[in-house]
Amino acid sequence: MQHMFSRVELTNAARLTVIALLLTVAGWGQSLLSVQAKGNQRWPGDEVDKLYLSACQALQMEFGDGRLVRPQITLILGADKDEAVVAKGEIRLVKWDPYRFAEGVVILGFEDLMSTHERLLVAKRAVNLADSTMEVKTSRK
């Protein structure tokens, strides 16, 4: 029986596959959550990652209907005020606060729950519903 790959080729192919997978996973994690700190702001890196994944999982369980929630977020520490800027995918905190961070992840995570098309359909339904309902005063005339 003749083998298509020699042992060396299979080992090299397996190594390349593992390296590619590791680079993909590392790149995926970096691209979804980044931190910018102004001044001497400190934050617990492991806790940030853990809270990000935990907030995403909680949002998925509550509203996701089986959909994966992984918003791309930039955490900015040392901001002028605590806020989530949906359009920019930013959570701005005056200082590190795990509760405010988790809340920001949930707010930004809602963007992952529906596609643009689905959001437009819901908006259209809302407009149609508003147009189809009559005020009591109008129906009595």
N, CA, C and O atoms as a DFTB+ gen file, in Angstrom:
564 C
 N C O
     1  1       0.838      -1.168       0.000
     2  2       0.000       0.000       0.000
     3  2       0.890       1.240       0.000
     4  3       1.800       1.354       0.821
     5  1       0.630       2.159      -0.914
     6  2       1.450       3.353      -1.044
     7  2       0.750       4.519      -0.341
     8  3      -0.442       4.752      -0.544
     9  1       1.504       5.247       0.486
    10  2       0.963       6.398       1.195
    11  2       1.116       7.640       0.345
    12  3       2.121       7.805      -0.346
    13  1       0.120       8.519       0.392
    14  2       0.166       9.745      -0.401
    15  2       1.151      10.751       0.177
    16  3       1.762      11.508      -0.577
    17  1       1.321      10.778       1.485
    18  2       2.236      11.707       2.124
    19  2       3.285      10.921       2.882
    20  3       2.997       9.889       3.488
    21  1       4.478      11.415       2.839
    22  2       5.488      10.787       3.678
    23  2       5.282      11.279       5.103
    24  3       4.546      12.240       5.329
    25  1       5.915      10.639       6.047
    26  2       5.764      11.008       7.450
    27  2       6.216      12.447       7.678
    28  3       5.587      13.167       8.453
    29  1       7.270      12.875       7.034
    30  2       7.798      14.237       7.194
    31  2       6.799      15.252       6.643
    32  3       6.559      16.282       7.272
    33  1       6.211      14.973       5.474
    34  2       5.243      15.898       4.891
    35  2       4.007      16.022       5.773
    36  3       3.480      17.120       5.948
    37  1       3.545      14.918       6.324
    38  2       2.378      14.954       7.181
    39  2       2.672      15.752       8.446
    40  3       1.834      16.526       8.908
    41  1       3.851      15.564       8.996
    42  2       4.240      16.297      10.192
    43  2       4.327      17.787       9.879
    44  3       3.855      18.603      10.671
    45  1       4.911      18.159       8.760
    46  2       4.991      19.571       8.380
    47  2       3.605      20.147       8.117
    48  3       3.318      21.278       8.509
    49  1       2.749      19.380       7.460
    50  2       1.391      19.840       7.191
    51  2       0.632      20.028       8.502
    52  3      -0.092      21.011       8.665
    53  1       0.791      19.105       9.424
    54  2       0.121      19.217      10.721
    55  2       0.636      20.435      11.479
    56  3      -0.144      21.156      12.101
    57  1       1.938      20.665      11.430
    58  2       2.506      21.837      12.102
    59  2       1.956      23.127      11.509
    60  3       1.589      24.044      12.244
    61  1       1.898      23.201      10.189
    62  2       1.375      24.399       9.541
    63  2      -0.088      24.630       9.898
    64  3      -0.512      25.768      10.098
    65  1      -0.850      23.553       9.976
    66  2      -2.263      23.674      10.344
    67  2      -2.403      24.210      11.759
    68  3      -3.213      25.104      12.005
    69  1      -1.631      23.680      12.684
    70  2      -1.691      24.133      14.076
    71  2      -1.252      25.591      14.178
    72  3      -1.891      26.373      14.883
    73  1      -0.194      25.967      13.501
    74  2       0.292      27.349      13.529
    75  2      -0.761      28.292      12.949
    76  3      -1.032      29.350      13.517
    77  1      -1.352      27.909      11.822
    78  2      -2.386      28.746      11.208
    79  2      -3.576      28.898      12.148
    80  3      -4.125      29.992      12.280
    81  1      -3.979      27.809      12.802
    82  2      -5.096      27.856      13.740
    83  2      -4.788      28.769      14.923
    84  3      -5.630      29.572      15.326
    85  1      -3.589      28.650      15.477
    86  2      -3.203      29.506      16.602
    87  2      -3.166      30.972      16.209
    88  3      -3.621      31.827      16.968
    89  1      -2.632      31.275      15.037
    90  2      -2.590      32.662      14.576
    91  2      -3.991      33.208      14.337
    92  3      -4.265      34.374      14.623
    93  1      -4.872      32.372      13.818
    94  2      -6.254      32.794      13.585
    95  2      -6.944      33.092      14.905
    96  3      -7.599      34.126      15.038
    97  1      -6.807      32.195      15.890
    98  2      -7.434      32.400      17.187
    99  2      -6.848      33.632      17.875
   100  3      -7.594      34.426      18.448
   101  1      -5.546      33.803      17.829
   102  2      -4.914      34.972      18.449
   103  2      -5.367      36.254      17.757
   104  3      -5.657      37.249      18.421
   105  1      -5.428      36.237      16.463
   106  2      -5.881      37.413      15.713
   107  2      -7.333      37.709      15.968
   108  3      -7.722      38.875      16.046
   109  1      -8.156      36.670      16.102
   110  2      -9.587      36.842      16.364
   111  2      -9.793      37.518      17.702
   112  3     -10.581      38.457      17.812
   113  1      -9.079      37.040      18.738
   114  2      -9.213      37.624      20.058
   115  2      -8.756      39.072      20.089
   116  3      -9.384      39.902      20.747
   117  1      -7.686      39.385      19.397
   118  2      -7.178      40.750      19.382
   119  2      -8.115      41.674      18.634
   120  3      -8.275      42.832      19.020
   121  1      -8.725      41.198      17.593
   122  2      -9.555      42.077      16.789
   123  2     -10.910      42.356      17.444
   124  3     -11.557      43.345      17.099
   125  1     -11.349      41.522      18.365
   126  2     -12.658      41.722      18.981
   127  2     -12.610      42.657      20.183
   128  3     -13.592      43.346      20.458
   129  1     -11.525      42.697      20.884
   130  2     -11.429      43.514      22.082
   131  2     -10.047      44.137      22.177
   132  3      -9.037      43.436      22.238
   133  1     -10.018      45.449      22.189
   134  2      -8.746      46.143      22.384
   135  2      -8.929      47.171      23.489
   136  3     -10.041      47.631      23.746
   137  1      -7.836      47.523      24.133
   138  2      -7.879      48.465      25.248
   139  2      -6.925      49.609      24.976
   140  3      -5.777      49.409      24.579
   141  1      -7.425      50.811      25.200
   142  2      -6.600      52.014      25.126
   143  2      -6.703      52.692      26.481
   144  3      -7.802      52.983      26.953
   145  1      -5.568      52.944      27.102
   146  2      -5.569      53.580      28.423
   147  2      -4.859      54.916      28.350
   148  3      -3.748      55.020      27.828
   149  1      -5.517      55.937      28.881
   150  2      -4.926      57.266      28.940
   151  2      -4.330      57.460      30.331
   152  3      -4.932      57.067      31.331
   153  1      -3.154      58.063      30.389
   154  2      -2.517      58.296      31.680
   155  2      -2.031      57.009      32.306
   156  3      -1.549      56.110      31.617
   157  1      -2.158      56.930      33.602
   158  2      -1.685      55.756      34.351
   159  2      -2.804      54.776      34.670
   160  3      -2.761      54.094      35.694
   161  1      -3.790      54.704      33.811
   162  2      -4.909      53.789      34.032
   163  2      -4.412      52.344      34.003
   164  3      -3.630      51.952      33.137
   165  1      -4.883      51.578      34.960
   166  2      -4.555      50.149      35.008
   167  2      -5.849      49.353      34.927
   168  3      -6.908      49.799      35.366
   169  1      -5.730      48.171      34.357
   170  2      -6.890      47.297      34.255
   171  2      -6.404      45.859      34.317
   172  3      -5.292      45.560      33.881
   173  1      -7.214      44.980      34.845
   174  2      -6.845      43.570      34.917
   175  2      -7.136      42.879      33.582
   176  3      -8.289      42.570      33.285
   177  1      -6.125      42.644      32.799
   178  2      -6.289      42.070      31.460
   179  2      -7.088      40.786      31.436
   180  3      -7.966      40.623      30.588
   181  1      -6.805      39.872      32.347
   182  2      -7.538      38.597      32.380
   183  2      -9.011      38.817      32.713
   184  3      -9.888      38.156      32.158
   185  1      -9.274      39.760      33.631
   186  2     -10.654      40.033      34.012
   187  2     -11.426      40.674      32.859
   188  3     -12.605      40.381      32.663
   189  1     -10.766      41.541      32.102
   190  2     -11.412      42.178      30.952
   191  2     -11.859      41.112      29.956
   192  3     -13.000      41.118      29.495
   193  1     -10.949      40.199      29.630
   194  2     -11.280      39.123      28.685
   195  2     -12.404      38.242      29.225
   196  3     -13.340      37.899      28.502
   197  1     -12.303      37.884      30.490
   198  2     -13.298      37.008      31.124
   199  2     -14.672      37.681      31.157
   200  3     -15.680      37.041      30.858
   201  1     -14.718      38.964      31.516
   202  2     -15.985      39.685      31.558
   203  2     -16.581      39.859      30.164
   204  3     -17.795      39.765      29.986
   205  1     -15.728      40.113      29.183
   206  2     -16.201      40.251      27.797
   207  2     -16.934      38.974      27.389
   208  3     -18.074      39.030      26.928
   209  1     -16.285      37.834      27.559
   210  2     -16.889      36.561      27.155
   211  2     -18.123      36.235      27.987
   212  3     -19.107      35.710      27.465
   213  1     -18.072      36.546      29.285
   214  2     -19.214      36.281      30.156
   215  2     -20.424      37.134      29.765
   216  3     -21.546      36.631      29.722
   217  1     -20.204      38.415      29.482
   218  2     -21.311      39.294      29.068
   219  2     -21.890      38.836      27.738
   220  3     -23.106      38.852      27.549
   221  1     -21.024      38.427      26.816
   222  2     -21.496      37.918      25.518
   223  2     -22.338      36.660      25.712
   224  3     -23.389      36.507      25.090
   225  1     -21.872      35.765      26.575
   226  2     -22.604      34.526      26.824
   227  2     -23.951      34.806      27.475
   228  3     -24.956      34.199      27.106
   229  1     -23.981      35.727      28.445
   230  2     -25.247      36.059      29.110
   231  2     -26.238      36.650      28.111
   232  3     -27.427      36.332      28.143
   233  1     -25.746      37.506      27.231
   234  2     -26.602      38.107      26.206
   235  2     -27.117      37.048      25.243
   236  3     -28.289      37.069      24.865
   237  1     -26.257      36.128      24.845
   238  2     -26.663      35.026      23.967
   239  2     -27.749      34.182      24.619
   240  3     -28.748      33.845      23.984
   241  1     -27.551      33.845      25.880
   242  2     -28.513      32.994      26.581
   243  2     -29.858      33.701      26.723
   244  3     -30.903      33.060      26.614
   245  1     -29.848      34.986      26.959
   246  2     -31.072      35.737      27.197
   247  2     -31.826      36.053      25.912
   248  3     -33.050      35.931      25.860
   249  1     -31.090      36.464      24.865
   250  2     -31.746      36.978      23.661
   251  2     -31.246      36.375      22.352
   252  3     -31.833      36.622      21.299
   253  1     -30.183      35.599      22.401
   254  2     -29.476      35.211      21.185
   255  2     -30.138      34.201      20.294
   256  3     -29.837      34.155      19.101
   257  1     -31.039      33.377      20.824
   258  2     -31.707      32.372      20.017
   259  2     -30.693      31.535      19.234
   260  3     -30.883      31.247      18.052
   261  1     -29.612      31.153      19.919
   262  2     -28.591      30.318      19.293
   263  2     -27.544      31.079      18.503
   264  3     -26.627      30.467      17.956
   265  1     -27.653      32.382      18.429
   266  2     -26.689      33.187      17.676
   267  2     -25.476      33.511      18.530
   268  3     -25.591      33.759      19.731
   269  1     -24.316      33.507      17.897
   270  2     -23.077      33.856      18.567
   271  2     -22.976      35.375      18.670
   272  3     -23.130      36.080      17.672
   273  1     -22.722      35.870      19.859
   274  2     -22.575      37.311      20.084
   275  2     -21.117      37.582      20.410
   276  3     -20.610      37.109      21.427
   277  1     -20.444      38.336      19.563
   278  2     -19.051      38.718      19.767
   279  2     -18.817      40.100      19.153
   280  3     -18.221      40.199      18.080
   281  1     -19.276      41.168      19.815
   282  2     -19.080      42.504      19.242
   283  2     -17.613      42.919      19.272
   284  3     -16.867      42.556      20.182
   285  1     -17.225      43.667      18.287
   286  2     -15.874      44.218      18.244
   287  2     -15.891      45.485      19.104
   288  3     -16.651      46.416      18.837
   289  1     -15.049      45.509      20.132
   290  2     -15.087      46.576      21.125
   291  2     -13.704      47.161      21.361
   292  3     -12.697      46.455      21.385
   293  1     -13.694      48.480      21.536
   294  2     -12.502      49.159      22.022
   295  2     -12.857      49.739      23.381
   296  3     -13.770      50.557      23.495
   297  1     -12.139      49.316      24.407
   298  2     -12.318      49.845      25.751
   299  2     -11.346      51.008      25.903
   300  3     -10.140      50.847      25.716
   301  1     -11.870      52.166      26.238
   302  2     -11.032      53.354      26.438
   303  2     -11.118      53.742      27.905
   304  3     -12.181      54.122      28.396
   305  1      -9.998      53.645      28.594
   306  2      -9.931      54.019      29.999
   307  2      -9.324      55.404      30.122
   308  3      -8.403      55.752      29.383
   309  1      -9.842      56.199      31.058
   310  2      -9.380      57.568      31.230
   311  2     -10.217      58.544      30.431
   312  3      -9.768      59.650      30.128
   313  1     -11.438      58.140      30.086
   314  2     -12.351      58.993      29.320
   315  2     -12.918      60.076      30.238
   316  3     -12.758      60.023      31.457
   317  1     -13.574      61.048      29.634
   318  2     -14.185      62.136      30.397
   319  2     -15.429      61.678      31.151
   320  3     -15.746      62.209      32.216
   321  1     -16.138      60.684      30.593
   322  2     -17.327      60.151      31.256
   323  2     -17.525      58.705      30.830
   324  3     -16.992      58.266      29.811
   325  1     -18.301      57.968      31.625
   326  2     -18.627      56.578      31.304
   327  2     -19.727      56.571      30.258
   328  3     -20.787      57.165      30.456
   329  1     -19.471      55.892      29.135
   330  2     -20.484      55.803      28.088
   331  2     -20.135      54.687      27.115
   332  3     -18.981      54.272      27.002
   333  1     -21.153      54.214      26.419
   334  2     -20.966      53.267      25.316
   335  2     -21.324      54.014      24.044
   336  3     -22.414      54.573      23.928
   337  1     -20.403      54.022      23.091
   338  2     -20.628      54.708      21.820
   339  2     -20.822      53.620      20.766
   340  3     -19.863      53.072      20.223
   341  1     -22.082      53.330      20.497
   342  2     -22.435      52.214      19.625
   343  2     -21.848      52.383      18.231
   344  3     -21.304      51.434      17.667
   345  1     -21.954      53.584      17.673
   346  2     -21.489      53.820      16.301
   347  2     -19.994      53.530      16.133
   348  3     -19.552      53.166      15.044
   349  1     -19.228      53.688      17.193
   350  2     -17.781      53.462      17.118
   351  2     -17.357      52.156      17.776
   352  3     -16.188      51.778      17.704
   353  1     -18.298      51.462      18.418
   354  2     -17.957      50.220      19.098
   355  2     -17.040      50.451      20.287
   356  3     -16.149      49.645      20.556
   357  1     -17.259      51.553      20.999
   358  2     -16.378      51.919      22.103
   359  2     -17.111      51.909      23.434
   360  3     -18.267      52.317      23.539
   361  1     -16.408      51.433      24.439
   362  2     -16.843      51.573      25.823
   363  2     -15.839      52.524      26.445
   364  3     -14.656      52.204      26.555
   365  1     -16.312      53.694      26.852
   366  2     -15.446      54.710      27.444
   367  2     -15.720      54.767      28.943
   368  3     -16.848      54.999      29.378
   369  1     -14.668      54.551      29.717
   370  2     -14.791      54.580      31.171
   371  2     -13.795      55.567      31.760
   372  3     -12.657      55.663      31.301
   373  1     -14.232      56.301      32.783
   374  2     -13.334      57.208      33.487
   375  2     -12.218      56.390      34.128
   376  3     -11.043      56.745      34.036
   377  1     -12.596      55.294      34.776
   378  2     -11.634      54.344      35.343
   379  2     -12.232      52.953      35.232
   380  3     -13.428      52.811      34.977
   381  1     -11.422      51.935      35.419
   382  2     -11.887      50.562      35.277
   383  2     -13.019      50.282      36.263
   384  3     -12.898      50.531      37.462
   385  1     -14.116      49.762      35.730
   386  2     -15.281      49.374      36.517
   387  2     -15.873      48.142      35.845
   388  3     -16.418      48.247      34.746
   389  1     -15.777      46.975      36.482
   390  2     -16.249      45.751      35.828
   391  2     -17.736      45.775      35.481
   392  3     -18.140      45.213      34.463
   393  1     -18.552      46.415      36.311
   394  2     -19.990      46.460      36.050
   395  2     -20.306      47.351      34.848
   396  3     -21.121      46.991      33.998
   397  1     -19.663      48.506      34.784
   398  2     -19.874      49.408      33.642
   399  2     -19.356      48.768      32.358
   400  3     -19.973      48.905      31.302
   401  1     -18.230      48.074      32.447
   402  2     -17.688      47.401      31.267
   403  2     -18.657      46.330      30.766
   404  3     -18.961      46.271      29.575
   405  1     -19.147      45.478      31.685
   406  2     -20.081      44.412      31.291
   407  2     -21.346      45.016      30.689
   408  3     -21.876      44.498      29.707
   409  1     -21.827      46.103      31.274
   410  2     -23.010      46.780      30.736
   411  2     -22.741      47.280      29.316
   412  3     -23.595      47.161      28.437
   413  1     -21.559      47.836      29.099
   414  2     -21.191      48.307      27.761
   415  2     -21.114      47.173      26.751
   416  3     -21.544      47.325      25.607
   417  1     -20.569      46.041      27.167
   418  2     -20.501      44.881      26.264
   419  2     -21.904      44.447      25.876
   420  3     -22.152      44.127      24.713
   421  1     -22.823      44.432      26.830
   422  2     -24.214      44.042      26.543
   423  2     -24.841      45.029      25.566
   424  3     -25.492      44.624      24.603
   425  1     -24.646      46.323      25.809
   426  2     -25.205      47.336      24.912
   427  2     -24.679      47.151      23.497
   428  3     -25.451      47.145      22.538
   429  1     -23.370      47.000      23.366
   430  2     -22.784      46.840      22.030
   431  2     -23.092      45.465      21.436
   432  3     -23.137      45.306      20.216
   433  1     -23.303      44.482      22.299
   434  2     -23.615      43.131      21.830
   435  2     -24.966      43.026      21.148
   436  3     -25.171      42.149      20.309
   437  1     -25.892      43.915      21.498
   438  2     -27.194      43.891      20.845
   439  2     -27.056      44.093      19.335
   440  3     -27.897      43.620      18.571
   441  1     -26.030      44.771      18.910
   442  2     -25.791      44.975      17.478
   443  2     -25.557      43.644      16.761
   444  3     -25.894      43.500      15.586
   445  1     -24.977      42.670      17.476
   446  2     -24.697      41.356      16.874
   447  2     -25.943      40.468      16.781
   448  3     -25.947      39.482      16.044
   449  1     -26.980      40.809      17.515
   450  2     -28.151      39.934      17.564
   451  2     -29.001      39.993      16.304
   452  3     -29.664      39.016      15.957
   453  1     -28.987      41.117      15.625
   454  2     -29.778      41.252      14.402
   455  2     -28.923      41.849      13.298
   456  3     -28.125      42.757      13.527
   457  1     -29.103      41.331      12.123
   458  2     -28.422      41.901      10.963
   459  2     -29.084      43.239      10.614
   460  3     -30.165      43.553      11.114
   461  1     -28.443      44.003       9.776
   462  2     -29.022      45.275       9.331
   463  2     -30.379      45.034       8.686
   464  3     -31.323      45.792       8.908
   465  1     -30.471      43.986       7.894
   466  2     -31.731      43.647       7.228
   467  2     -32.827      43.352       8.256
   468  3     -33.952      43.834       8.121
   469  1     -32.501      42.564       9.276
   470  2     -33.489      42.243      10.303
   471  2     -33.925      43.491      11.068
   472  3     -35.107      43.648      11.371
   473  1     -32.981      44.380      11.382
   474  2     -33.339      45.632      12.070
   475  2     -34.281      46.467      11.218
   476  3     -35.226      47.063      11.734
   477  1     -34.025      46.513       9.916
   478  2     -34.894      47.277       9.022
   479  2     -36.288      46.664       8.958
   480  3     -37.278      47.394       8.904
   481  1     -36.382      45.345       8.964
   482  2     -37.690      44.685       8.960
   483  2     -38.475      45.005      10.232
   484  3     -39.675      45.270      10.172
   485  1     -37.807      44.982      11.368
   486  2     -38.482      45.309      12.626
   487  2     -38.926      46.761      12.618
   488  3     -40.034      47.071      13.056
   489  1     -38.079      47.653      12.127
   490  2     -38.444      49.074      12.040
   491  2     -39.649      49.270      11.116
   492  3     -40.548      50.057      11.412
   493  1     -39.654      48.547       9.997
   494  2     -40.776      48.653       9.061
   495  2     -42.063      48.158       9.714
   496  3     -43.123      48.759       9.545
   497  1     -41.963      47.038      10.475
   498  2     -43.126      46.538      11.191
   499  2     -43.645      47.567      12.192
   500  3     -44.854      47.740      12.347
   501  1     -42.731      48.242      12.862
   502  2     -43.132      49.263      13.839
   503  2     -43.870      50.408      13.159
   504  3     -44.887      50.882      13.665
   505  1     -43.358      50.858      12.006
   506  2     -44.021      51.936      11.271
   507  2     -45.383      51.477      10.783
   508  3     -46.363      52.213      10.903
   509  1     -45.461      50.279      10.236
   510  2     -46.736      49.748       9.757
   511  2     -47.738      49.605      10.894
   512  3     -48.921      49.899      10.726
   513  1     -47.266      49.154      12.050
   514  2     -48.136      49.012      13.201
   515  2     -48.658      50.371      13.650
   516  3     -49.840      50.510      13.965
   517  1     -47.794      51.360      13.681
   518  2     -48.211      52.711      14.071
   519  2     -49.220      53.270      13.077
   520  3     -50.189      53.918      13.474
   521  1     -49.002      53.025      11.792
   522  2     -49.922      53.510      10.763
   523  2     -51.266      52.796      10.810
   524  3     -52.289      53.388      10.465
   525  1     -51.280      51.535      11.230
   526  2     -52.517      50.760      11.194
   527  2     -53.387      50.966      12.441
   528  3     -54.564      50.607      12.439
   529  1     -52.820      51.533      13.491
   530  2     -53.625      51.761      14.673
   531  2     -54.257      53.130      14.613
   532  3     -53.632      54.105      14.193
   533  1     -55.505      53.190      15.038
   534  2     -56.203      54.465      15.032
   535  2     -56.394      54.907      16.467
   536  3     -56.518      54.090      17.379
   537  1     -56.414      56.189      16.643
   538  2     -56.701      56.714      17.957
   539  2     -58.201      56.550      18.222
   540  3     -59.006      56.530      17.291
   541  1     -58.554      56.435      19.469
   542  2     -59.942      56.235      19.849
   543  2     -60.796      57.399      19.357
   544  3     -61.925      57.189      18.913
   545  1     -60.277      58.612      19.429
   546  2     -61.024      59.798      18.987
   547  2     -61.363      59.698      17.506
   548  3     -62.467      60.061      17.100
   549  1     -60.423      59.206      16.689
   550  2     -60.627      59.107      15.250
   551  2     -61.694      58.072      14.927
   552  3     -62.509      58.298      14.033
   553  1     -61.710      56.963      15.617
   554  2     -62.662      55.892      15.314
   555  2     -64.086      56.234      15.748
   556  3     -65.036      55.652      15.226
   557  1     -64.255      57.157      16.681
   558  2     -65.580      57.525      17.159
   559  2     -66.281      58.511      16.234
   560  3     -67.498      58.669      16.327
   561  1     -65.573      59.157      15.374
   562  2     -66.174      60.179      14.495
   563  2     -66.969      59.583      13.377
   564  3     -67.530      60.314      12.561
